[in-house]
Amino acid sequence: MLSHVHGARAPSLSSYVPSLAFGLILAGSSLSPEAAWAQAAPDPVQLPDIVVTADRKAEPISRSGSAISVLTREQIETFNPTSIVDALRNVPGVDITETGGPGATTGVRIRGANTGQTLVLIDGIRVNDPTAASGDFDFSNLLPTAIDRIEVLRGPQSALYGSDAIGGVVNILTRSGNGPPRFEARTEAGSYGTLNQSATASGSLGPWAYAFSGGGQNSAGFSRYGYRIPQLERKFGGFEADGFTRYGGYGRLGYDAHEGVKLEVGALSFRTNSQYDAASSTLPRNTVASGAGRVFPDTPAEATRTLSQIFARGIAESGPLTNTLQVYANETDRTFKDVSYRTAVTLANTTSTASEFDGRRYGTEYQGDLKLGVFGTTTFGGRIEAERAQTYSEALQPVLRQRFGTLKAGQDTKSVFVLHELPIGDRIILTAGGRHDEVNALSFDTWRATGAFLIPESDTKLRASGGTGGKAPTLYQLFAPIYGTSTLRPERSIGWDAGIDQNLFGGLARLSATVFGNKFDDLIEFNGLLPSNNYYNVTRAKTTGVEIEGEAVLVPEFVKLTGAYTYLHARDETTNLTLARRPADVGRIGIGITPVRGLLVEPRVTLVSERFSGAGETLRLAPYARLDVYSEYRLDETWRVFGRVENVTNTRYQEVLNYGTTGRAAYAGFSVTW
């Protein structure tokens, strides 16, 4: 229901989440000595043993029929410890857009789907923003120090996870404690005035297990708009830097009561303050700011984003049945101070507006896992969830006006699901399942099936999956003043994939190849033409492609090769034109070289083909190749030093038209573990 709201907001969830381990924010690393030595001396290629996202329960990845990739904590740290974005770029089928470098709004697409069609989970709990127009998740607000690993499940997964899981699922799994007490600290500094610090403490004591982490990042950054884009620099003369600050903490506490009963609670809170450029300012393009040193459209706009979450979970085993019940709440707060210039860059011609977005989610979910011996395992359950969105606006300049509510709306979701896994002998694993979702007055049903065929004689797995996806309209699309349309239908998709996972040369090499296809119907678009000016179901789209990833130890203990490639054909079926910001070809390759024990040098090359920043094949962006180099040296089991150089060749490229990307940049640091 839509209404206008005046006055102060209710206390936010983040105000109740304690600061977690901020006193530990020193210098730090979360790479274990064993993992570091293994990384510095390439061993036979091994997949992570267990995944939890593919079928909602822990299972060997070698038996899954789904297309799933895993990023470990060690891999994330070697790419960019200030962000998970660069590590995610190395997952096939995943495409990422940053609007002006670290700290800027960041969206993730899987297999050509929209950013709002990627479901993002933290520890299995949905965190997509209830106030976002498309319901997407902004990856710029995450602090990597709390992350243990990331599982990326590709293809429609609504039968497992409900609304939004059309393109796929990104499940971010945080750390948990185990074993003797362990303390880790890490620091890094470098180009653009960047400083990154983090620390963690984890372990167990009797029946108790704990994990705490905290961290902070700061960067002077570079201009979001126009940085290293020659035609804009020539036109406007230069741009001011747009920096960011991010900090936060995480805590998790578990208790094992034995006899199959376990309890766990957790909390996290991350906050990002960033500067950005409001490129929609209306100052004539040939006007130069007088005295202020700024020109259109380089404006001093600022954003603050906070993500907070708490959860409690109980697990009870009773014979063949495992019961899991969890309750959770999360909140995404965003505040933007937009600045624009009407005719000249003076105080009298400056327009400034503050916009606030407060999205909250509360829910409870039950899951049962019933083991039936040779007849397989049945997973079933249900979820009840409430989403609430409130938005506000306040004019600051040229005339201060009272803050007023622009949107107040909510929706409740009720879901039930079931999935059965059936092994046939030692070689075949089949799964089939379905889900029913009711979102207010809307409802949709989805299904999913997978199959895996194991050939142990050749160390081969053949796999295939198919299913449907659904996405309920967002609160903004339904209820926004002027633009909302209350009669919108859910977006729908159907997709399939087939692939092979092959180990070679006694485990020294691994190759995975997948072909896929997706068809999208009833996609929601905005009609900006008067008198319509609203959202409506109109668009149909189709994507097909190929995903390849692999690893190979070329020289045992000395040289290891890694690579990933995605071919994507993404078309709007109503126009038969390429979808915006979907490159046809993306490839990445890295060579890890260990000349002496403990030393790793790894150059990495990213190749991206031509694509379009605008809809209807407009605003063409040139292809590019970018070279990065990572290096580390393990002094002993406690100390490690590392460094990285981004964009070694200083390549000029754009992910969004006219928005800047990093130039050549160097970073170095050290870590200690005890």
C-alpha positions as CSV (number, residue, x, y, z in Angstrom):
1,M,0.0,0.0,0.0
2,L,1.3,3.4,-1.0
3,S,1.3,6.4,1.4
4,H,3.3,9.5,2.1
5,V,5.3,9.6,5.4
6,H,6.5,12.6,7.3
7,G,8.8,12.9,10.2
8,A,11.6,10.7,11.5
9,R,12.1,7.1,10.7
10,A,11.8,4.2,13.1
11,P,15.1,3.0,14.6
12,S,17.0,1.1,11.9
13,L,18.2,-2.5,12.3
14,S,21.8,-1.3,12.0
15,S,21.4,0.7,15.3
16,Y,20.9,-2.6,17.1
17,V,23.8,-4.5,15.5
18,P,26.9,-4.2,17.7
19,S,30.3,-3.2,16.4
20,L,32.1,-6.4,15.8
21,A,35.9,-6.6,16.3
22,F,36.6,-3.0,15.4
23,G,39.4,-3.1,18.0
24,L,41.0,-5.8,15.9
25,I,41.3,-3.6,12.8
26,L,45.1,-3.7,12.5
27,A,47.2,-5.2,9.7
28,G,45.8,-8.5,8.5
29,S,45.4,-11.5,6.3
30,S,43.0,-14.4,6.4
31,L,45.2,-16.8,4.4
32,S,46.2,-19.8,6.4
33,P,49.9,-20.8,6.3
34,E,49.0,-24.2,4.8
35,A,46.9,-22.6,2.1
36,A,49.6,-20.0,1.4
37,W,52.3,-22.6,0.9
38,A,50.0,-24.7,-1.3
39,Q,49.2,-21.6,-3.4
40,A,52.9,-20.7,-3.7
41,A,53.7,-24.3,-4.8
42,P,51.1,-25.5,-7.4
43,D,49.8,-29.0,-6.6
44,P,47.5,-31.2,-8.5
45,V,44.2,-29.4,-9.3
46,Q,41.4,-30.1,-6.8
47,L,37.9,-28.8,-6.6
48,P,36.4,-27.7,-3.3
49,D,35.0,-30.8,-1.6
50,I,31.6,-29.6,-0.5
51,V,29.0,-27.0,-1.7
52,V,25.7,-26.1,-0.1
53,T,24.0,-23.9,-2.7
54,A,23.3,-26.4,-5.6
55,D,20.7,-28.4,-3.7
56,R,20.2,-26.5,-0.5
57,K,22.3,-29.0,1.5
58,A,26.0,-29.9,1.9
59,E,27.1,-32.3,-0.9
60,P,30.2,-33.1,-2.9
61,I,30.6,-30.8,-5.8
62,S,31.7,-33.9,-7.8
63,R,28.2,-35.3,-7.6
64,S,26.2,-32.1,-8.5
65,G,24.4,-31.8,-11.8
66,S,24.3,-28.0,-11.6
67,A,26.7,-25.5,-13.1
68,I,28.4,-24.1,-10.0
69,S,31.7,-22.3,-9.3
70,V,33.4,-21.7,-6.0
71,L,35.6,-18.8,-5.0
72,T,37.7,-19.4,-1.9
73,R,38.8,-16.8,0.6
74,E,42.4,-17.2,-0.6
75,Q,41.4,-16.5,-4.2
76,I,39.4,-13.4,-3.3
77,E,42.4,-11.9,-1.4
78,T,44.8,-12.4,-4.3
79,F,42.6,-10.4,-6.7
80,N,41.6,-7.4,-4.6
81,P,41.2,-7.5,-0.8
82,T,39.1,-4.3,-0.9
83,S,36.3,-5.8,-3.0
84,I,34.9,-9.2,-4.1
85,V,34.2,-7.8,-7.6
86,D,37.5,-8.6,-9.3
87,A,37.3,-12.2,-8.0
88,L,33.8,-12.6,-9.3
89,R,34.9,-11.5,-12.8
90,N,36.8,-14.8,-13.0
91,V,33.6,-16.9,-12.8
92,P,32.4,-17.9,-16.3
93,G,28.9,-16.6,-17.2
94,V,29.3,-13.7,-14.8
95,D,29.5,-10.1,-16.0
96,I,30.0,-7.1,-13.7
97,T,29.4,-3.4,-14.2
98,E,31.0,-0.7,-11.9
99,T,29.9,2.9,-12.6
100,G,33.2,4.5,-11.9
101,G,35.6,2.2,-10.0
102,P,35.7,0.9,-6.4
103,G,33.0,2.3,-4.1
104,A,30.6,3.0,-7.0
105,T,27.3,1.2,-7.6
106,T,28.1,-2.3,-8.8
107,G,25.8,-4.8,-10.5
108,V,26.2,-8.5,-11.4
109,R,24.6,-10.3,-14.3
110,I,24.6,-14.1,-14.8
111,R,24.2,-15.5,-18.3
112,G,22.9,-12.3,-19.7
113,A,20.0,-11.8,-17.2
114,N,19.4,-8.4,-15.7
115,T,21.1,-7.4,-12.5
116,G,17.8,-7.6,-10.6
117,Q,17.5,-11.2,-11.8
118,T,20.6,-12.3,-9.8
119,L,19.5,-13.5,-6.4
120,V,22.2,-12.6,-3.7
121,L,22.3,-14.5,-0.4
122,I,24.5,-14.1,2.6
123,D,24.6,-17.4,4.5
124,G,21.5,-18.5,2.6
125,I,19.5,-15.3,3.4
126,R,18.2,-13.1,0.7
127,V,19.8,-9.5,0.7
128,N,18.5,-8.0,-2.5
129,D,17.5,-4.4,-1.9
130,P,13.7,-3.9,-1.4
131,T,13.9,-0.3,-2.3
132,A,15.8,-0.7,-5.6
133,A,13.8,-0.1,-8.7
134,S,14.8,-3.5,-10.2
135,G,15.4,-5.2,-6.8
136,D,19.1,-5.8,-7.4
137,F,22.0,-6.0,-4.9
138,D,24.8,-3.4,-4.8
139,F,28.1,-5.4,-4.4
140,S,30.0,-2.2,-3.6
141,N,28.8,-2.4,0.0
142,L,30.5,-5.7,1.0
143,L,33.7,-6.1,3.2
144,P,35.6,-9.2,2.1
145,T,37.2,-9.8,5.5
146,A,34.0,-11.6,6.7
147,I,33.8,-14.0,3.7
148,D,34.9,-17.6,3.8
149,R,33.8,-18.5,0.2
150,I,31.4,-17.6,-2.5
151,E,29.3,-20.1,-4.5
152,V,27.9,-19.0,-7.8
153,L,25.0,-21.2,-9.1
154,R,24.2,-20.4,-12.7
155,G,20.9,-20.8,-14.5
156,P,17.2,-20.4,-13.3
157,Q,17.0,-21.5,-9.6
158,S,13.6,-20.2,-8.5
159,A,12.4,-23.7,-7.6
160,L,15.1,-23.7,-4.9
161,Y,15.2,-20.1,-3.8
162,G,12.1,-18.3,-5.1
163,S,11.8,-14.8,-6.6
164,D,14.8,-13.1,-8.3
165,A,16.7,-16.4,-9.0
166,I,16.2,-16.1,-12.8
167,G,19.8,-15.7,-14.0
168,G,21.4,-17.5,-11.0
169,V,22.3,-17.3,-7.4
170,V,25.4,-15.8,-5.6
171,N,25.7,-17.2,-2.1
172,I,28.2,-15.4,0.1
173,L,29.2,-17.7,3.0
174,T,30.8,-16.1,6.0
175,R,33.4,-17.6,8.3
176,S,32.7,-19.9,11.1
177,G,35.0,-21.0,13.9
178,N,36.7,-24.4,14.4
179,G,39.7,-25.7,16.1
180,P,42.3,-23.9,18.3
181,P,42.1,-20.1,18.6
182,R,43.5,-18.3,15.5
183,F,44.2,-14.6,14.9
184,E,44.9,-13.1,11.5
185,A,45.7,-9.5,10.6
186,R,46.4,-7.8,7.3
187,T,47.2,-4.3,5.9
188,E,47.6,-3.0,2.4
189,A,48.3,0.4,0.9
190,G,48.9,1.8,-2.5
191,S,47.7,4.0,-5.4
192,Y,44.9,6.5,-5.2
193,G,45.6,7.0,-1.5
194,T,44.3,3.5,-0.7
195,L,44.6,1.9,2.7
196,N,43.0,-1.4,3.6
197,Q,43.1,-3.0,7.0
198,S,41.4,-6.1,8.5
199,A,41.6,-8.6,11.3
200,T,39.8,-11.8,12.3
201,A,39.7,-14.1,15.4
202,S,38.2,-17.6,15.2
203,G,38.3,-20.9,16.9
204,S,36.3,-23.2,19.2
205,L,36.3,-23.9,23.0
206,G,34.5,-27.0,24.1
207,P,31.0,-26.9,22.6
208,W,31.3,-23.2,21.5
209,A,32.6,-22.0,18.2
210,Y,33.3,-18.4,17.3
211,A,34.4,-16.1,14.4
212,F,34.7,-12.4,14.5
213,S,36.1,-10.0,12.0
214,G,36.4,-6.3,11.4
215,G,37.9,-4.0,8.8
216,G,38.2,-0.7,7.2
217,Q,39.1,0.7,3.8
218,N,39.8,4.2,2.5
219,S,40.7,5.5,-0.9
220,A,40.9,9.0,-2.4
221,G,39.9,7.3,-5.7
222,F,39.5,8.9,-9.1
223,S,36.7,10.8,-10.8
224,R,33.7,8.6,-11.4
225,Y,32.9,10.5,-14.5
226,G,35.4,11.2,-17.3
227,Y,38.6,9.8,-15.7
228,R,41.1,8.8,-18.4
229,I,38.7,9.4,-21.2
230,P,40.6,11.8,-23.5
231,Q,37.7,13.5,-25.3
232,L,36.1,14.4,-22.0
233,E,39.4,15.5,-20.4
234,R,40.0,17.7,-23.4
235,K,36.5,19.2,-23.3
236,F,36.3,19.9,-19.5
237,G,40.0,20.2,-18.6
238,G,40.0,17.8,-15.7
239,F,38.0,16.2,-12.9
240,E,38.2,16.0,-9.1
241,A,38.7,12.6,-7.4
242,D,35.8,10.7,-6.0
243,G,36.9,8.6,-3.0
244,F,35.2,6.2,-0.7
245,T,35.4,4.8,2.9
246,R,34.1,1.4,3.9
247,Y,34.1,-0.2,7.3
248,G,32.2,-2.9,9.2
249,G,32.2,-5.9,11.3
250,Y,30.9,-9.4,11.6
251,G,30.4,-12.0,14.3
252,R,29.2,-15.6,14.5
253,L,28.7,-17.8,17.6
254,G,27.7,-21.5,17.6
255,Y,26.9,-24.0,20.3
256,D,26.9,-27.8,19.8
257,A,24.6,-29.3,22.4
258,H,25.4,-32.8,21.0
259,E,22.8,-35.4,20.3
260,G,22.3,-33.7,16.9
261,V,21.3,-30.3,18.3
262,K,23.2,-27.2,17.2
263,L,22.4,-23.5,17.7
264,E,24.0,-20.5,15.9
265,V,23.6,-16.7,15.8
266,G,25.3,-14.2,13.7
267,A,25.3,-10.5,12.9
268,L,27.1,-8.2,10.4
269,S,27.0,-4.5,9.5
270,F,28.9,-2.8,6.6
271,R,28.8,0.9,5.8
272,T,30.2,2.7,2.7
273,N,30.5,6.4,2.2
274,S,31.4,7.4,-1.3
275,Q,31.5,10.4,-3.6
276,Y,30.1,10.3,-7.1
277,D,29.3,12.5,-10.1
278,A,25.7,13.5,-10.9
279,A,26.2,13.4,-14.7
280,S,22.7,14.6,-15.3
281,S,23.5,18.2,-14.4
282,T,22.3,20.7,-16.9
283,L,25.2,23.1,-17.1
284,P,26.1,23.8,-20.8
285,R,29.0,21.5,-21.8
286,N,31.3,24.4,-22.7
287,T,30.9,26.2,-19.4
288,V,33.8,26.1,-17.0
289,A,33.4,26.6,-13.3
290,S,34.7,29.9,-12.1
291,G,36.9,29.7,-9.1
292,A,35.5,26.4,-7.8
293,G,37.8,24.3,-10.0
294,R,35.0,22.1,-11.1
295,V,33.1,21.8,-14.4
296,F,30.0,20.1,-15.6
297,P,29.2,17.3,-15.0
298,D,31.8,16.7,-12.2
299,T,29.6,17.4,-9.2
300,P,30.3,16.9,-5.4
301,A,27.6,14.3,-4.9
302,E,27.8,11.9,-1.9
303,A,26.3,8.6,-1.1
304,T,26.0,6.6,2.1
305,R,25.0,2.9,2.1
306,T,24.6,0.5,5.0
307,L,23.9,-3.2,5.0
308,S,23.0,-4.9,8.3
309,Q,21.8,-8.5,9.0
310,I,21.1,-10.7,12.0
311,F,20.1,-14.3,12.2
312,A,19.5,-17.2,14.5
313,R,19.5,-20.8,13.4
314,G,18.7,-24.1,15.1
315,I,19.5,-27.6,13.7
316,A,18.0,-30.8,15.2
317,E,18.7,-34.3,13.9
318,S,16.0,-37.0,14.6
319,G,16.9,-40.3,13.0
320,P,16.9,-39.9,9.2
321,L,15.3,-36.4,9.4
322,T,17.4,-33.2,9.9
323,N,15.3,-30.1,10.8
324,T,16.6,-26.6,10.3
325,L,14.8,-23.5,11.5
326,Q,16.1,-20.0,11.1
327,V,14.8,-16.5,11.7
328,Y,16.5,-13.4,10.2
329,A,16.2,-9.7,9.6
330,N,18.3,-7.4,7.3
331,E,18.2,-3.8,6.3
332,T,19.6,-1.8,3.4
333,D,19.8,1.9,4.0
334,R,20.9,4.3,1.2
335,T,21.2,8.1,1.3
336,F,22.2,10.2,-1.8
337,K,23.0,13.9,-1.8
338,D,22.6,14.9,-5.5
339,V,24.2,18.1,-6.6
340,S,23.5,19.7,-10.0
341,Y,24.1,23.1,-11.7
342,R,21.4,24.9,-13.7
343,T,23.2,27.6,-15.6
344,A,26.6,28.2,-13.8
345,V,28.6,26.7,-11.0
346,T,27.7,29.2,-8.4
347,L,25.8,28.9,-5.1
348,A,22.7,30.5,-6.5
349,N,22.6,28.1,-9.4
350,T,23.2,25.0,-7.4
351,T,20.4,22.5,-6.9
352,S,20.9,19.9,-4.1
353,T,18.5,17.2,-3.0
354,A,18.8,14.5,-0.4
355,S,17.1,11.1,-1.2
356,E,16.8,8.3,1.4
357,F,15.9,4.7,0.8
358,D,15.1,2.3,3.7
359,G,14.5,-1.3,2.9
360,R,13.8,-4.0,5.5
361,R,13.2,-7.7,5.4
362,Y,12.1,-10.1,8.2
363,G,11.5,-13.7,7.8
364,T,11.5,-17.3,9.0
365,E,12.3,-20.4,7.1
366,Y,12.1,-24.2,7.8
367,Q,13.9,-26.9,5.9
368,G,13.7,-30.6,6.4
369,D,16.2,-33.1,4.9
370,L,14.9,-36.7,5.0
371,K,17.4,-39.5,4.2
372,L,15.7,-42.5,2.6
373,G,18.7,-44.7,2.1
374,V,18.9,-46.2,-1.4
375,F,15.8,-44.1,-2.3
376,G,17.8,-40.9,-2.0
377,T,17.1,-37.7,0.0
378,T,14.0,-35.4,0.1
379,T,14.5,-31.8,1.0
380,F,11.4,-29.8,1.7
381,G,10.3,-26.6,3.6
382,G,8.7,-23.3,3.5
383,R,9.4,-19.6,4.1
384,I,7.4,-16.6,5.3
385,E,9.0,-13.2,4.6
386,A,8.0,-9.6,4.8
387,E,9.6,-6.8,2.8
388,R,9.1,-3.1,3.6
389,A,10.3,0.0,1.7
390,Q,10.2,3.6,2.6
391,T,11.7,6.5,0.6
392,Y,12.1,10.2,1.4
393,S,13.1,13.3,-0.4
394,E,14.3,16.7,0.9
395,A,15.3,19.8,-1.1
396,L,18.5,21.4,0.3
397,Q,19.4,24.1,-2.3
398,P,18.5,26.7,-3.5
399,V,15.7,26.6,-1.0
400,L,15.5,24.3,2.0
401,R,12.2,22.4,2.0
402,Q,10.8,20.0,4.5
403,R,11.6,16.3,4.2
404,F,8.7,14.2,3.0
405,G,7.9,10.6,2.2
406,T,7.7,9.5,-1.4
407,L,7.0,5.8,-1.0
408,K,5.7,3.6,1.7
409,A,4.9,0.0,0.6
410,G,5.3,-3.6,1.6
411,Q,4.7,-7.1,0.4
412,D,4.6,-10.5,2.1
413,T,5.9,-13.7,0.6
414,K,4.8,-17.3,1.4
415,S,6.6,-20.2,-0.2
416,V,6.7,-24.0,-0.1
417,F,9.3,-26.2,-1.9
418,V,10.4,-29.8,-2.3
419,L,13.4,-31.4,-4.0
420,H,14.2,-35.0,-4.2
421,E,17.7,-36.4,-5.0
422,L,17.8,-40.0,-6.3
423,P,21.1,-41.9,-6.9
424,I,20.9,-44.7,-9.3
425,G,23.8,-47.0,-8.6
426,D,27.2,-45.4,-8.3
427,R,27.1,-43.4,-11.5
428,I,23.8,-41.5,-11.8
429,I,22.4,-38.8,-9.6
430,L,19.1,-37.2,-10.5
431,T,17.2,-34.4,-8.8
432,A,13.7,-32.9,-9.4
433,G,11.8,-30.4,-7.5
434,G,9.3,-27.5,-7.5
435,R,8.2,-24.5,-5.6
436,H,5.1,-22.4,-5.1
437,D,5.5,-18.7,-4.3
438,E,2.7,-16.2,-3.3
439,V,3.7,-12.6,-3.2
440,N,0.7,-10.5,-2.0
441,A,-2.0,-11.3,-4.6
442,L,0.5,-12.7,-7.2
443,S,1.6,-16.3,-7.4
444,F,3.9,-18.4,-9.6
445,D,5.1,-22.0,-9.7
446,T,8.6,-23.1,-10.8
447,W,10.4,-26.4,-11.3
448,R,13.9,-27.7,-11.6
449,A,15.7,-30.9,-12.6
450,T,19.3,-32.0,-12.8
451,G,21.3,-35.0,-13.8
452,A,24.9,-36.1,-13.3
453,F,26.5,-39.2,-14.9
454,L,29.9,-40.2,-13.4
455,I,32.5,-42.1,-15.3
456,P,35.2,-42.9,-12.8
457,E,37.3,-44.8,-15.3
458,S,38.1,-41.6,-17.1
459,D,37.5,-39.2,-14.1
460,T,34.6,-37.6,-16.1
461,K,31.2,-36.1,-15.1
462,L,28.5,-35.4,-17.6
463,R,25.8,-33.1,-16.3
464,A,22.7,-31.3,-17.4
465,S,20.0,-29.2,-15.7
466,G,16.8,-27.4,-16.7
467,G,14.2,-25.3,-14.9
468,T,12.1,-22.2,-14.7
469,G,12.5,-18.8,-13.0
470,G,10.2,-16.2,-11.6
471,K,10.6,-12.7,-10.3
472,A,7.8,-10.7,-8.6
473,P,7.5,-7.0,-9.5
474,T,9.5,-4.8,-7.1
475,L,7.8,-2.5,-4.6
476,Y,8.9,0.5,-6.7
477,Q,7.6,-0.9,-9.9
478,L,4.2,-1.6,-8.3
479,F,3.7,1.5,-6.1
480,A,6.0,4.3,-7.1
481,P,4.1,7.6,-7.5
482,I,3.4,8.4,-11.1
483,Y,5.6,5.5,-12.4
484,G,4.2,2.5,-10.6
485,T,1.8,-0.1,-12.1
486,S,-0.2,-2.2,-9.7
487,T,-1.3,-4.8,-12.3
488,L,2.2,-6.0,-13.3
489,R,2.8,-9.7,-13.7
490,P,5.9,-11.7,-12.5
491,E,8.8,-11.9,-14.9
492,R,9.4,-15.5,-16.1
493,S,12.1,-17.6,-17.6
494,I,13.0,-21.1,-18.7
495,G,16.5,-22.3,-19.1
496,W,18.8,-25.3,-19.6
497,D,22.4,-26.2,-19.7
498,A,24.6,-29.3,-20.4
499,G,28.2,-29.7,-19.6
500,I,31.2,-31.9,-18.9
501,D,33.7,-31.8,-16.0
502,Q,36.9,-33.6,-16.9
503,N,40.1,-34.3,-14.8
504,L,43.2,-35.0,-16.8
505,F,46.7,-36.3,-16.4
506,G,46.1,-37.9,-13.0
507,G,44.6,-34.7,-11.6
508,L,47.2,-32.3,-12.9
509,A,44.5,-30.6,-15.1
510,R,40.8,-29.9,-14.9
511,L,38.5,-28.7,-17.7
512,S,34.8,-27.7,-17.4
513,A,32.7,-26.8,-20.4
514,T,29.0,-25.8,-20.5
515,V,26.5,-24.8,-23.2
516,F,23.3,-23.0,-22.0
517,G,20.2,-21.2,-23.2
518,N,17.5,-19.0,-21.5
519,K,14.3,-17.5,-22.6
520,F,12.7,-14.6,-20.7
521,D,9.1,-13.5,-20.9
522,D,7.0,-10.7,-19.4
523,L,10.1,-8.6,-18.6
524,I,9.2,-5.4,-16.9
525,E,10.4,-2.2,-18.7
526,F,9.9,1.5,-18.1
527,N,8.0,3.5,-20.7
528,G,9.3,7.0,-20.4
529,L,7.1,8.4,-23.1
530,L,4.2,10.7,-22.1
531,P,1.5,10.1,-21.2
532,S,2.4,6.6,-20.2
533,N,5.5,7.2,-18.0
534,N,5.1,3.9,-16.1
535,Y,6.3,0.3,-15.9
536,Y,4.7,-2.5,-17.9
537,N,5.3,-6.1,-19.0
538,V,6.5,-6.0,-22.6
539,T,10.0,-7.3,-23.3
540,R,11.0,-10.8,-24.4
541,A,14.7,-11.8,-24.5
542,K,16.8,-14.8,-25.3
543,T,20.4,-15.7,-24.3
544,T,22.6,-18.6,-25.4
545,G,26.2,-19.2,-24.8
546,V,29.2,-21.3,-23.8
547,E,31.2,-21.3,-20.5
548,I,34.6,-22.8,-20.2
549,E,36.9,-22.8,-17.2
550,G,40.0,-24.8,-16.4
551,E,43.2,-25.2,-14.5
552,A,46.4,-27.1,-15.3
553,V,49.7,-27.7,-13.5
554,L,52.2,-27.2,-16.4
555,V,55.3,-27.8,-14.3
556,P,54.6,-29.4,-10.9
557,E,55.5,-27.0,-8.1
558,F,56.6,-24.3,-10.5
559,V,53.9,-23.3,-13.1
560,K,50.1,-23.4,-13.0
561,L,47.7,-22.1,-15.7
562,T,44.1,-21.0,-15.0
563,G,41.6,-19.6,-17.4
564,A,37.9,-18.9,-18.0
565,Y,36.0,-17.9,-21.1
566,T,32.3,-17.0,-21.8
567,Y,30.6,-16.6,-25.2
568,L,27.2,-14.9,-24.8
569,H,24.5,-14.2,-27.5
570,A,21.9,-12.0,-25.8
571,R,19.1,-10.6,-27.8
572,D,16.0,-8.5,-27.2
573,E,13.3,-10.5,-29.0
574,T,11.0,-7.6,-29.5
575,T,13.7,-5.6,-31.5
576,N,16.2,-8.4,-32.4
577,L,19.0,-6.2,-31.1
578,T,21.8,-7.0,-28.6
579,L,21.0,-6.4,-25.0
580,A,22.9,-3.5,-23.4
581,R,26.2,-4.1,-21.5
582,R,26.4,-7.8,-22.5
583,P,29.8,-8.4,-24.2
584,A,29.8,-11.4,-26.6
585,D,33.2,-12.6,-25.5
586,V,35.0,-12.4,-22.1
587,G,38.2,-14.3,-21.4
588,R,40.6,-14.4,-18.6
589,I,43.9,-16.3,-18.2
590,G,46.5,-16.4,-15.4
591,I,49.9,-18.1,-15.1
592,G,51.1,-18.8,-11.5
593,I,54.9,-19.0,-11.4
594,T,56.8,-20.2,-8.3
595,P,60.5,-19.8,-9.1
596,V,61.5,-20.6,-5.4
597,R,59.5,-22.1,-2.6
598,G,57.2,-19.5,-0.9
599,L,57.3,-17.0,-3.8
600,L,54.4,-16.7,-6.2
601,V,54.2,-14.4,-9.3
602,E,51.0,-14.5,-11.3
603,P,50.2,-12.3,-14.3
604,R,46.6,-12.2,-15.4
605,V,45.0,-11.0,-18.6
606,T,41.4,-10.0,-19.0
607,L,39.9,-9.7,-22.6
608,V,36.5,-8.2,-23.2
609,S,34.9,-7.8,-26.7
610,E,32.9,-4.9,-28.1
611,R,29.5,-4.2,-26.4
612,F,26.9,-1.4,-26.1
613,S,26.4,0.8,-23.1
614,G,22.9,1.8,-24.2
615,A,19.8,0.0,-25.2
616,G,19.0,-0.7,-28.9
617,E,22.7,-1.2,-29.8
618,T,23.6,2.4,-29.0
619,L,26.7,3.9,-27.2
620,R,29.2,1.4,-28.5
621,L,32.2,0.6,-26.3
622,A,35.5,-0.6,-27.7
623,P,37.0,-4.0,-26.8
624,Y,39.9,-4.0,-24.4
625,A,42.7,-6.2,-22.8
626,R,43.9,-5.5,-19.3
627,L,47.0,-7.0,-17.6
628,D,47.3,-7.4,-13.8
629,V,50.1,-9.0,-11.8
630,Y,49.9,-10.4,-8.3
631,S,52.9,-11.5,-6.2
632,E,53.4,-12.8,-2.7
633,Y,56.2,-14.2,-0.6
634,R,55.8,-16.3,2.5
635,L,58.6,-15.5,4.9
636,D,57.4,-18.2,7.3
637,E,54.2,-19.7,8.7
638,T,53.4,-16.4,10.4
639,W,54.5,-13.6,8.1
640,R,53.7,-12.9,4.4
641,V,54.3,-10.0,2.1
642,F,52.4,-9.4,-1.1
643,G,51.9,-6.9,-3.9
644,R,49.8,-6.4,-7.0
645,V,49.8,-4.1,-10.0
646,E,46.5,-3.4,-11.7
647,N,46.3,-2.4,-15.4
648,V,50.0,-2.7,-16.0
649,T,49.8,-1.4,-19.5
650,N,47.6,1.6,-18.5
651,T,44.9,0.5,-20.9
652,R,42.0,3.0,-21.4
653,Y,38.6,1.3,-21.3
654,Q,35.1,1.8,-20.1
655,E,32.5,-0.5,-18.5
656,V,29.8,2.2,-18.7
657,L,30.0,5.0,-21.2
658,N,31.9,8.1,-19.9
659,Y,32.7,6.5,-16.5
660,G,36.3,6.1,-15.5
661,T,38.3,2.9,-14.7
662,T,41.6,2.4,-13.0
663,G,44.9,3.4,-14.6
664,R,48.1,1.7,-13.7
665,A,48.0,1.2,-9.9
666,A,50.3,-0.5,-7.5
667,Y,49.5,-1.9,-4.0
668,A,51.6,-3.7,-1.4
669,G,51.1,-5.0,2.1
670,F,51.8,-7.7,4.7
671,S,49.9,-10.2,6.8
672,V,50.4,-12.0,10.0
673,T,48.8,-15.2,11.3
674,W,49.2,-16.7,14.8
